[in-house]
């Protein structure tokens, strides 16, 4: 069973992408994030706070323009960039990205931002600010594309999807791979603990998403979760060999990896458009 938002645009099932309790910020990360001079953490992890700021700004902009902070309608969500298969197939492909910054109410955004903040503080020292933003965008779009492909396959052209957790799962996926690098200057027991925490986070939230299929509760778009998570895993694989071989080589590998991933998404989008 799926629930839908009633009122304006009633009848359109709204798919939520949200996460549960994120892994704790590790001890080593607190030290990395704290400037030696005692400055702000935001200066050390700007990518994380940039993504938080954009998400919060979009939600604030929606509320200021009359959208309910508790129960936005499907048409209101669509107006601000949520996904809908019919609209995307008509040429509005930008929704695959904009939907990652649109949220269905205060609880939805609060949950996702809490997870994004924790995973961002953990992942940004390994990815860099631009790398973290790139992973957010690429995995979020990948998750939305997988969801779109499924909706087309089952002839569901009216589902409205929104939320950042496809991207959050993508960050979790790439962290699982990167934290498997035993050459990182982090104690092995700490690496294992961090990796186990991220794996538990991903597994728990996938289970929660699957559980909604069999319960009369808000529908969570688990395909967006899976798509984001798998794409995050894939992005991490080519980066591991260059993580400890010098920053220049690592950044070059990042650019190559992310460019190839973006091109692959374009090809996948072309294939999805042909499914109809």
C-alpha positions, -999 to 999 in steps of 0.1 A, spaced: 0 0 0 11 35 -7 -1 67 9 -5 99 -10 -8 136 -1 -44 148 -5 -57 181 -16 -43 199 -46 -31 172 -69 -47 144 -49 -41 109 -61 -4 113 -69 16 89 -47 45 107 -32 77 87 -27 99 98 2 136 93 3 147 95 39 172 78 62 174 66 98 201 70 124 234 78 108 268 64 120 284 85 147 311 111 138 343 93 146 370 105 170 396 110 143 372 131 123 366 155 151 403 161 152 405 165 114 376 189 114 390 211 141 414 238 129 446 241 149 438 277 157 404 268 171 384 281 141 350 269 128 344 233 116 325 248 86 358 260 73 372 225 73 342 208 57 327 234 34 312 208 10 290 193 37 277 227 48 272 239 13 249 209 6 231 214 39 226 251 31 212 245 -4 187 219 9 176 241 38 174 272 16 152 253 -9 129 241 18 127 276 33 120 291 -1 91 266 -5 76 275 28 79 312 22 60 307 -10 30 290 7 40 254 8 30 236 39 60 227 61 40 196 73 20 184 43 30 198 10 8 187 -19 21 168 -49 16 197 -73 35 220 -49 64 196 -49 63 194 -86 64 232 -89 97 232 -70 114 204 -89 102 170 -76 103 140 -101 74 127 -121 80 102 -149 56 119 -173 72 153 -170 107 139 -172 99 120 -204 85 152 -218 120 167 -216 122 180 -180 153 159 -171 166 185 -148 141 171 -122 165 141 -117 188 166 -100 164 192 -85 144 165 -67 175 157 -46 170 192 -29 132 190 -24 117 175 7 82 165 18 79 183 50 99 193 81 105 158 94 116 145 61 143 172 56 154 171 92 160 133 90 179 136 57 200 166 68 210 148 100 222 118 80 239 141 54 257 160 81 271 130 98 282 112 66 295 144 51 318 151 81 331 116 78 334 115 40 346 150 31 382 145 44 384 115 21 368 130 -9 374 168 -6 347 194 -9 342 192 -46 344 154 -45 316 152 -19 294 175 -39 300 155 -70 292 122 -53 260 138 -39 249 149 -74 259 118 -93 245 92 -69 213 112 -64 207 114 -101 216 77 -105 190 68 -78 163 89 -95 171 73 -128 167 38 -115 134 47 -99 123 63 -132 132 32 -151 111 10 -127 81 34 -129 82 33 -167 85 -5 -167 53 -8 -145 36 20 -164 35 43 -134 38 78 -148 23 98 -120 44 91 -89 60 122 -74 94 117 -58 116 139 -37 144 138 -12 181 137 -7 185 102 7 194 87 -27 225 110 -24 229 101 12 230 64 4 255 72 -24 278 88 1 274 58 24 282 35 -5 314 52 -15 325 55 21 322 17 25 346 12 -3 370 40 6 372 29 42 384 -5 31 417 10 22 441 -3 48 468 22 38 448 51 52 466 68 81 439 56 105 442 28 131 428 -5 117 404 -9 145 390 26 138 387 19 101 368 -13 108 345 4 133 337 32 109 331 9 80 308 -13 101 288 17 112 282 29 76 273 -6 65 248 -9 94 233 25 85 228 15 49 214 -20 58 190 -6 84 176 20 61 172 -3 32 152 -27 55 131 2 67 124 11 30 115 -25 22 92 -27 52 70 1 39 60 -21 10 42 -44 33 28 -18 57 2 9 54 26 37 60 43 65 39 58 51 8 96 53 6 112 51 -28 137 23 -20 148 21 -56 163 56 -53 181 43 -22 194 12 -40 204 32 -71 223 58 -50 240 32 -29 251 10 -58 264 40 -78 283 51 -47 300 17 -44 309 19 -81 324 53 -77 346 42 -49 363 13 -66 386 32 -90 395 58 -63 409 34 -37 442 27 -55 450 65 -57 440 75 -22 475 72 -8 495 79 -40 496 116 -37 469 143 -38 475 153 -74 470 118 -87 441 112 -65 423 144 -77 430 134 -113 415 100 -107 385 117 -91 379 139 -122 382 110 -145 359 88 -124 332 114 -120 333 124 -157 330 88 -168 301 83 -143 283 114 -156 287 101 -192 273 67 -181 243 84 -166 236 102 -198 237 69 -217 215 53 -191 190 82 -194 189 77 -231 181 40 -226 154 48 -201 138 72 -225 135 44 -250 117 22 -225 84 39 -229 
